[in-house]
Amino acid sequence: MLKPVDPGLQPERPVGELIHQLIEEGKAYARAEIDLLRAIATAKANALILPAILFGAAFICALAAITALAVGVVIALERFIGPLAAGFIGMLIFAGIAGGLGWYGAERLKREL
């Protein structure tokens, strides 16, 4: 004899419909994750804008200070060895400093990696 159908149970949905719903929910979840990551990245980028501008301005001021120092060195040496030699010696001094700092930075980078 057949059992009577329970009115509380709904008929099962087709497998194709369930897979379609699963795919759509997966896409919605992926979009939500991407939107969340985009919002986090935007917030972090916005927080870094002002410090980046300030560091850029500080870098330009430091370049101006080093240029003034280099000009002062050349002018001081000019009295003793002439303008062309003073310029050449000043260039060698600051090129040596730049080379030393670059070498030290490269060595530290090698050590850290």
MOMOJO-V578619 format. One line per field, one symbol per residue. ss: DSSP state (2 for helix, 1 for strand, 0 for the rest). psi: psi as a letter, one per 40 degrees, with the letter a starting at -180 (. if undefined). burial: b if it has 9 or more other C-alpha atoms within 8 Angstrom, else e. A space follows every 50 residues. Layout:
ss=???
psi=???
burial=???
//
This chain:
ss=00000000000000222222222222222222222222222222222222 22222222222222222222222222222220222222222222222222 2222222222220
psi=iiiihhedhiiiiidddddddddddddddddddddddddddddddddedd ddddddddddddddddddddddddddddddeidddddddddddddddddd dddddddddddd.
burial=eeeeeeeeeeeeeeeeebeeeeeeeeeeeeeeeeeeeeeeeeeeeeeeee eeeeeeeeeeeeeeeeeeebeebbbebbeeebbebbbebbeeebeeeeee eeeeeeeeeeeee
//
